[in-house]
Amino acid sequence: MVGENWFSIAAAKMNWASARQKTIAENVANADTPGFVGRDVHSFESFLDAAHDPTRESPEVAAATNSWGGSFDGNKVVLEEQMVLSNQAASSFQLAARLYRKGHDLIGIAVSSK
């Protein structure tokens, strides 16, 4: 039970970070689109809170609330901000993947020592 919970949380974090990275990529792709408002996924905590909802497969995406500014044509995407967010999402994914791998290694050690 504990191992299953550990792996499911790590897998959920990787799913959340992937969805965030995809959303950030869409923001960057629309950085020159007049009037485009950048988007972001809801927090990982809210994604975990809603994990019991069987209709929800991925994190919710909404308009980004905190932006570094915008351009005169109404575009609210700042590439520097998106690169920072992208780095945060990549770091979150890598950490979850490492924890998942370490959990797998621990189970392997436990099984092989018996």
C-alpha positions as CSV (number, residue, x, y, z in Angstrom):
1,M,0.0,0.0,0.0
2,V,2.7,2.5,0.9
3,G,4.7,1.7,-2.2
4,E,1.7,2.0,-4.4
5,N,1.0,5.5,-2.9
6,W,4.6,6.5,-3.4
7,F,4.6,5.5,-7.1
8,S,1.2,7.0,-7.8
9,I,2.3,10.4,-6.4
10,A,5.5,10.3,-8.3
11,A,3.6,9.3,-11.5
12,A,1.1,12.1,-10.9
13,K,3.9,14.6,-10.5
14,M,5.4,13.6,-13.8
15,N,2.0,13.8,-15.5
16,W,1.5,17.3,-14.0
17,A,4.9,18.5,-15.0
18,S,4.4,17.1,-18.6
19,A,1.1,19.0,-18.9
20,R,2.7,22.2,-17.6
21,Q,5.6,21.8,-20.1
22,K,3.1,21.4,-22.9
23,T,1.2,24.5,-21.9
24,I,4.4,26.5,-21.7
25,A,5.4,25.3,-25.2
26,E,2.0,26.5,-26.5
27,N,2.6,29.9,-24.8
28,V,6.0,30.2,-26.5
29,A,4.5,29.2,-29.8
30,N,2.0,32.0,-29.5
31,A,4.4,34.7,-28.2
32,D,3.9,36.8,-31.3
33,T,0.1,36.3,-31.6
34,P,-1.7,39.6,-30.9
35,G,-4.0,39.5,-27.9
36,F,-2.8,36.0,-26.8
37,V,-3.0,35.5,-23.0
38,G,-0.5,32.9,-21.6
39,R,-1.9,29.9,-19.8
40,D,-0.6,27.7,-17.0
41,V,-1.8,24.6,-15.2
42,H,-3.3,24.7,-11.8
43,S,-1.0,23.8,-8.9
44,F,0.1,20.2,-8.3
45,E,-1.7,20.3,-4.9
46,S,-5.1,21.0,-6.6
47,F,-4.3,18.3,-9.2
48,L,-3.8,15.8,-6.3
49,D,-7.0,17.0,-4.5
50,A,-9.0,16.3,-7.7
51,A,-7.3,12.9,-8.3
52,H,-10.4,11.1,-7.1
53,D,-12.4,12.5,-10.0
54,P,-12.5,9.8,-12.6
55,T,-13.3,12.2,-15.4
56,R,-10.1,14.2,-14.9
57,E,-7.1,12.8,-16.8
58,S,-4.9,15.8,-16.8
59,P,-4.4,19.0,-14.8
60,E,-6.7,21.9,-15.5
61,V,-5.3,24.7,-17.6
62,A,-6.4,28.4,-17.1
63,A,-5.2,31.8,-18.0
64,A,-2.0,32.7,-16.2
65,T,-2.6,35.1,-13.4
66,N,0.8,36.4,-12.7
67,S,2.7,37.7,-15.7
68,W,5.8,39.8,-16.1
69,G,4.0,42.1,-18.5
70,G,3.1,42.1,-22.1
71,S,3.4,43.9,-25.4
72,F,1.5,46.7,-27.0
73,D,-0.5,44.4,-29.2
74,G,-2.1,42.8,-26.1
75,N,0.0,39.7,-26.0
76,K,0.7,38.7,-22.4
77,V,3.5,36.1,-23.0
78,V,7.0,37.1,-21.9
79,L,9.6,34.6,-23.2
80,E,11.9,35.1,-20.3
81,E,9.1,34.2,-17.9
82,Q,8.2,31.1,-19.9
83,M,11.8,29.9,-19.9
84,V,11.9,30.2,-16.0
85,L,8.6,28.3,-15.8
86,S,9.9,25.7,-18.3
87,N,12.9,25.1,-16.1
88,Q,10.8,24.7,-13.0
89,A,8.6,22.1,-14.8
90,A,11.6,20.2,-16.1
91,S,13.1,20.2,-12.6
92,S,9.8,18.9,-11.1
93,F,9.7,16.1,-13.7
94,Q,13.3,15.1,-13.1
95,L,12.9,15.0,-9.4
96,A,9.7,12.9,-9.6
97,A,11.4,10.5,-12.1
98,R,14.4,10.1,-9.8
99,L,12.2,9.4,-6.8
100,Y,10.2,6.9,-8.8
101,R,13.5,5.2,-9.9
102,K,14.8,5.1,-6.3
103,G,11.6,3.5,-5.1
104,H,11.9,0.9,-7.8
105,D,15.6,0.3,-6.8
106,L,14.5,-0.2,-3.1
107,I,11.9,-2.7,-4.1
108,G,14.5,-4.6,-6.2
109,I,16.9,-4.6,-3.2
110,A,14.2,-5.9,-0.9
111,V,13.2,-8.7,-3.3
112,S,16.8,-9.8,-4.1
113,S,17.8,-9.9,-0.4
114,K,15.3,-12.6,0.5
